[in-house]
């Protein structure tokens, strides 16, 4: 006790106590918050330095919370059978200013954002459609498709052709691949896809020569509920999926979201077969494009998506359900909510609509008979 009160030895002792008990834990806490913030920023594609938890902006907190939540609540997905292609495009580095809060100075940094470009589908004898999309591969070789020859070119999954093919089917420009005379893209003009139909005069559409932005497809009129003005078929009822498979399907979709991991700015769609195997995953800045790309990928594999289901990272809107009805997709699983008209159309034409599919929970809005293990 006398040593603790000694004028020389005492001050060294109490200084050591303060250093060990207060300063070192404070430094550890500061370093930990900085590392958490740095990891969050890198995950969203934007490095902003170390500011601590108090200065993390809302977008980063939401993104980190989403990823942390999903990693805890969903099982680890096995290696996907469809494979994850190497990301070659789809992300652009831009200069920006980060404002941590209203009291701090802004900081210049580089941020990764999702790429947006235009792809024109020229349907000879019908019209042209300019799609605002995200290219994730480089089109450097000639690509084409005919029903007789199949896929022509070196690309295993030519993204532009897949988007064009999925769009043509899901928007009612074709009823099957048999309607296509030829589909091609030239490397000299990779932003234009040429589509020739056997009978272009049979195409019935009110939308020709239009630009379709990333937030909306070709929306259908409400008359489809009253008199089926679009002549839509009722979807077959053969698919059965256990609700226990939902989390696994969502996890496999997330494995293919490379652009989202880098930018936080893209949507994804994953098509699965009746056995629960994921056949294709596609990303795009537009949810409609992501779905059309995935549909096109499966069309090239097996000629049809009828009898399959789809997992979506977006909400369920009318035009998304219309795409499912036209292509024969029987079940739609989405992270977010459906709209009222989407529910009405899904109910009328036989699509099982499931929203808020997260962890082990989901909300089934229409045709629950396809979801096994649900007590009704």
ABEGO torsion letter per residue (X at the ends): XAAAABAAAAAAAAAAAAAAAAAAAAAAAAAAAAAAAAAAAAAAGBBAEBAEAAABBAAAAAAAAAAAAAAAABBBBBBBAAEBBBBABGBBBBBBBBBABAABBBBBBBBBBBBBBBBBBBBBGAEBBBBBBBBABBBABBBBBBAAAEBBEABABBAAAAAAAAAAAAAGABABAAABABBBBBAABAABBBBBBABAAABBBABBGBBBBAABBBBBBAAAAAAGAAGBBBBBBABBBBAAAAAAAAAAAAAABAAAAAAGABBBBBBBBAAGBBABBBBBABAAAAAAAAAAAAAAAAGBABGBBBBBABBBBAAAAAAAAAAGBABBBBABBBBAAAAAAAAAAGBBBBBGBBEABBBBABGAAABBGBBX
